[in-house]
Amino acid sequence: MHYIIKPSHYLWWFFIWLPAAVQVASPVASHSVHPCPSGRRGSILNSALINRDSNINILSNRIFIFLIKKYLTGSFIRNNQFHLTFGRKYSTMKQLVVAAFICSLSTIVHAQAYDSIPPYRKDSTIPAFTILQTDSTWFNKEALPHNKPVVIIYFRPDCCHCQLTAHEFQQKLNQFKDVFFLWVSYDSVAHIKSFAEEYQLLNVKNIKVGRDTKYYVPSFFRVKYTPFIAVYNKKGKLVQTYEGGTEPETIIQLLHL
């Protein structure tokens, strides 16, 4: 006796898995333009980016529930045996082995899909970034000056809070002579260059601006709001992060400048 798969089963499978699959497959680097909200600094990134990890988790949950339902509720069981459309039969012991394998696989998928601890909390050193500068040259971690504090600012050119931050830090630039600034964005090089020109960030000895082509920096810090600021001391160790940015005076006090 064989189990017959009906069209309704395909439809059920389609509607259960498709929404999560589509969300998981959405581009991680897309951004949306948001007006500056009142009462706080920082503009939110695309919600699809923020929820990407949770979408992966949801998809793995649905896969797990689907498989457990089929193997443990008796959907394929006839006379204490499994009967599939191609006629193969599985004993009760094999059923248990398959169920155990599914449980193990689900655990692995969950562990790989989402880690609640951001990478920067596990590694307090400056991330191994590489950015494409506006003059088409590359700049990476190895080129950073030694024995100088480093401030990494992840921004979006169309983010009004990022624009405000750039303006404020430019006004206080004389007080940051011994600090190295790294302005990083995933936006196009053309937009980054326009931003850098407007706020006079180019051709400054202690400032580098560029595009993170691999989306490494925002992934490392799990950036949700821009600007995101990470401050490192002279030894290259993380001192403080600011999600949504902060004023220059805060960093001046933090680094005892």
C-alpha angles and dihedrals in degrees: 000000000000133000110240118212110220126207089247089065091057090050091050091050091047096053094042097051106027099073094053093042092053092049093048091050093052115117112270094210102057117119134196128211111243127183116242108271117224122242099033143046122246137060120236121242123230110304089227088064093049094049097041095102093047090050090055089050091051091050093051089049092053093048090050094049092047094052095044091049092053096044102038107032095059100250089139097030121111120165092349092305137094115250115188127182092263092054102246114145127210125200123229090258091055089049089057091047091051091048091050090050091052091052091050092047092051091052091052092048091051092049093050097040099057136016112184092205113080115231093243090062090057095044116039094186126097110281118252094252130170121194134187108230126216091256090058093253125122129241125190143172094274090062094058116116117255126244094017130114113249125213116196115198118188109198148161118227091223093050110107092205089054089051090050091049092050091050093048095048092046089056090053097040093119089064092054099056091124095045126086117219125205115191110194131183138163093216122107119293089240092057092044091052092050090050093048092048093049093052096037097243096139125092092015114137097225099038131080124182127189154129122278096218094185096047088236102141098053090045092050092052096032089232115205101161133038134257095041115183127196120185122203127187128230091278092056095252123138114256104172144342128213118201106202093018134265141229122278090243090063092057092042089058093042093055094036092235 
